């Protein structure tokens, strides 16, 4: 995937993950950063359970990235104390 695809996937996953965890976004840049990290974490989690990770810019990859971003954002809130 290209860098622009990762940013788009990260932005959408970070925004949706923020809405799921705390009902508001974290900010544009933090949503992108947490979403991209979440996509990586989601790929690792899904690979651990035998499924494929991020496969491109499609619906399955979005679900993987959202699951990973929810995990990352929840961990971020635990560390940041919010």
N, C-alpha and C positions, 0 to 999 in steps of 0.2 A: 504494500500500500504506500501511496505517496504521503508526504508530510501534510499536505492539505487535507487528505482523507482522514488522517489521524486527528487533525485539529477539529474537523467537522464532527467526526465520531465522538471525540472527547468532549466537545462543547455540548452536544445533544445528550450524551450519557451523563455528563456532570450536572447539567441542568435538571434532567429528569431524576437523577439520584438525589440531588439536593431537595427537590420537591417531595420525594418519597420520605426522606429522613427527617427534614425539619420544616417542610411547607414553604420554604423561601430559598431563593438562590444565594450562593455565597459571593457572587460577584463574577464578572465576565472572565477575568484571567484565572481566578481560583477555580471556577467551574471547569475551564478547559484543562488546567493542570490536574485536578482531581479526577476528571473524566478520562484523560489519557492514562494516568496511573491506574485508574480503575479498570480500563480496558486490558491493561497488561495483567493486573491481578485477576480479573475475570477469566482471562485466557489460561492462567496458571491453575485457577480453581477448577475450571471445566476440564482441562487436561488431566488433572489429578483424578477426576472421576471417570475418565475414559472418553470424554466427548472432545470434539475438536474445539480449538480456541477461536480467535478472530480469523475469519476467512476472507474478509474484504468489506466493502461498504454495502452491507445488506442487513436484513431484519434480524437474522440469527446473530450476527456480530454485534448489532445494537443491543440485543438482549444480554449477551455475554458482557458487554461493556457496562450496561446499566447495573447488572448484578455485582460486578466488580466495583463500580463506583459507589454503590450503596455500602459495600463493605469498607471501602477506603474512607468515605465521608463519615460513616459511623465511628471508625477508628480516629479520624481527625477530630471529631467532636469530643471523644473520650480524652484524647491527649490535650486538646486546647481547653478543655474544661467548660464547654458550653452546655 
